[in-house]
Amino acid sequence: MNTSSENFEYIKFFSHVGIEDIPIVGGKNASLGEMYQALTPQGILVPNGFAITAQAYKALLTENNLWDELHQILDSLDENDMADLANRGNQARALVFNAPLPKQLETEILQSYALLKAEFRDEISLAIRSSATAEDLPTASFAGQQDTYLNVTGDQALLNACKRCFASLFTDRAIHYRIDKGFDHFSVGLSIGIQKMVRSDLAASGVMFSIDTETGFKDAAFITGAYGLGENVVQGAVEPDEFYVHKPTFELGYRCILKRHLGRKKIKMVYATDTAKNPVLNIPTPLKDQSKFCITDEEVLQLADYTIRIEKYYSEHAGYHKPMDIEWAKDGIDGKLYIVQARPETVTSQASGTTLKTYEIEIPESTEILIEGRSVGQKVAQGQIHVIENANNIDQFKAGEILVSDITTPDWEPIMKLASAIVTNRGGRTCHAAIIARELGIPAIVGCGHATEVLQHNPYVTVSCAQGEIGRVYSGKIPYRVIETDLSHLKAPKTKMMINLANPDLAFQTSFMPNQGVGLARMEFIINQSIQAHPLALLHPERVKDPVQKSRILELIKNHKSGADFFIQKLSEGIGTITAAFYPKPVVIRLSDFKSNEYASLLGGEQFEPTEENPMIGFRGASRYSSKLFEPAFELECHAIKRVREEMGLNNLIIMVPFIRRVDEAKLVINTLAKYGLQRGENNLKLYMMCEIPNNILEIDHFAPYFDGISIGTNDLTQLVLGVDRDSELVAYDYDERDNGVKKMIQWAIEGAKRNGLHSGVCGQAPSDYPEMAQFFVQLGVDSLSLNPDSLLKTSQIVLDFEKSMSSSVH
């Protein structure tokens, strides 16, 4: 139906509103109208509705002579006096709410409501949202400053909700926020969006971003969701499910989720039966629903498609990359996915791209972890805990303390800006606490479960978000350092500087460092942290004798088709995240190189591992892959890598085979890889050999035909050249990568690689620890050095200077 508002003075239907109308209808409504007109015909569903213009708000104040009275209330406000703020805010809201609506406005609202009901040929529920004419700007989010009302039905309820929305321009939080951001109270108007509600109370809803909110990584779509209405996700009342999709490969036709996190989703917001008292309420989510994702993989991918297309549309019209913050809802009646809001992302996208700031924290082994949750940002903070149970106590909070609460709401914002960090029981990384923490530039840990109980005695703590997606609160004062690097003037050496990386959670942020890809991605970390169980125990849980370990394994795999499915999904998502972070640069994944004692420490591992006197030179690396004992587990690794390359489309992934003792063993591994779909040369698949056994170097001309490159592992090479067990403290003094014998082997390895046309790289510890070793490798003409992130920038400068000196000496 073509709903029209052309003859209305105060109403504009979405079909007559565009992004240029922000001064009239605010950012929220302007964006809804823009999408309704431009994107609905392209298949992106936006529920219809209409906007009450900011002119109506001004008419309300003018007809009731409220301007002078509001000035009297607000002009002498002391914004740092919480009691004064609360008193004056209450006066202003009462003044606006009690003023009657202009008759013309009231008539137009009800006529527009009738038109909207006629379009859907039924009584409909409405979402009533405020849309300030200064909101959703590139540098200010105005998140949650004004009020929203859901499941509104009937003429009187609609008019009452509109009056409450107008009054909400003077909530304590909105007043304080405008002062902080430098907006004049009387230059900001308020529009109201009135939209048909999507019945997500019967399904799910959430928030998604076209950028990673923690790091600013632009190639990921980040999607969150929970059961019921979306207010719980926005407010942080639940820990939602999270999904990432890699945008570049998605647009090439690879439809695959990069990684996911199952949220707890303990409650859901639904329609109430007695709407006169409260139109919505929270009820417990059934346990069977809590333990599964709220939407299917297909729906995640459809939302990713919406995200990419919406970002692209707004970016094209803006003339620059414009990351978007989008709210979605699934209708439980028609099963369709709708977009109910879209605005520019206002924090991460504004960060400087020329300065890299990293936080490094060294945790002593004896340090007590008080609580964990989802990390927001990558910073570290320290201070005295202050648990605040409800908003009535916020005036007790002191600057510099760490705010701990169940959740935060916009009413808490005056004290949130005083906090050095925020910790909450509930919420996910798109909740209110997370959004405001990012905007304030402070770390936050959300979804901790029982932080208000655990931390109720207000200890002095260190809050760390510098270790990936899991944030931790440590007891006491832990030393840390902040490293700031100006990237604007850094030049790249001729030698390719690559990164050693194990933790997928750090991949996005690490990708911002100047690099030429990942020279060593360690699979073992992913297996240890995300999978936790021995792969053979996952294939045969019935053979695990320990009842506790068996129970934990069954719990891990309960939502998967099988243990194999669990292993392949978790490993492929971990590898895929690292590979996507650096796409299209090369990422070299080393096949699993656990020793038997390390495998035995995994859940169920003792059942499947031999006992060896010296595992360091025992059943490890290539010897495992084709053995009858381990090959079924290795097959799972191959399927995971194949999924990353072929289903995720990340064909920049290179396979590296560790600890190959003999040429015959190399042939056997090559054949085993091909047996499971990883044929060298197909889909540009390259294979590297880890060059870490003296025989790899002595026989390099015979190994060469089976590989595309070598990577020198200085750790094991030193161990085997010097005959030093690097796990033994008794002979540690004899372990030195700078020994002349080790250096001679390295020289032969690089010369052999060059002689056979192979890529040569180094992924061991030596160039990270010793600048002179980095220079030694460069002097030999190595193609790439792969370093730990903490030494990359320093070593890059050393290599650059050394290359210049070499060039000068030649001339």
Secondary structure, 3 states (H helix, E strand, C coil): CCCCCCCCCCEEEHHHCCHHHHHHHHHHHHHHHHHHHHCHHHCCECCCEEEECHHHHHHHHHHCCCHHHHHHHHCCCCCCCHHHHHHHHHHHHHHHHCCCCCHHHHHHHHHHHHHHHHHHCCCCCEEEEEEECCCCECCECCCCCCCEEEEECCHHHHHHHHHHHHHHHHCHHHHHHHHHHCCCCCCCCEEEEEEECCCHHHCEEEEEECCCCCCCCCCEEEEEEEEECCHHHHHCCCCCEEEEEEHHHHHCCCCCCCEEECCCCCEEEEECCCCCCCCEEEEECCHHHHCCCCCCHHHHHHHHHHHHHHHHHHHHHHCCCCCEEEEEEECCCCCCEEEEEEEECCCHHHCCCCEEEEEEECCCCCCCEEEEEEEECCCEEEEEEEECCCHHHHHHCCCCCEEEECCCCHHHHHHHCCCCEEEECCCCCCCHHHHHHHHHCCCEEECCCCHHHHCCCCCEEEEECCCCCEEEEEECCCCEEEEEEECCCCCCCCCEEEEEECCHHHHHHHCCCCCCCEEEEEHHHHHHHHHCECHHHHHCHHHCCCHHHHHHHHHHHCCCCCHHHHHHHHHHHHHHHHHHHHCCCCEEEECCCCCHHHHHCCECHHHCCCCCCCHHHCCCCHHHHCCCCCHHHHHHHHHHHHHHHHHCCCCCEEEEECCCCCHHHHHHHHHHHHHCCCCCCHHHCCEEEEECCHHHHHCHHHHHHHCCEEEECHHHHHHHHHCCCCCCHHHHHHCCCCCHHHHHHHHHHHHHHHHCCCEEEECCCHHHHCHHHHHHHHHHCCCEEEECHHHHHHHHHHHHHHHHHHHHHHC
